[in-house]
Amino acid sequence: MGKLEDEILNLLKRSEPLTLMEISERLNKTPKAVFRSLRKLFEKGIVGCDIKTKRYYLEKDYEAQEEEEAVDIDNI
């Protein structure tokens, strides 16, 4: 994944679901660049979007995977 995708994931991990414009503003990136990265994350099943509110969020499967990886690292 690219740097912007990582920044988006970190932002969504520590916040409520956000719109494209909110993500763009918080990361100080253009909406076009953020949209491209969100589309990549969406296609990989990492990020979802609520069609009614147009807010992006981390998929629960991805959150669970992140927690499992954190536990595995702690056991090393």
Secondary structure, DSSP 8 states (H G I E B T S, - for coil): --HHHHHHHHHHHTSS-EEHHHHHHHHT--HHHHHHHHHHHHHTTSEEEETTTTEEEE-HHHHHHHHHHHHHHHT-
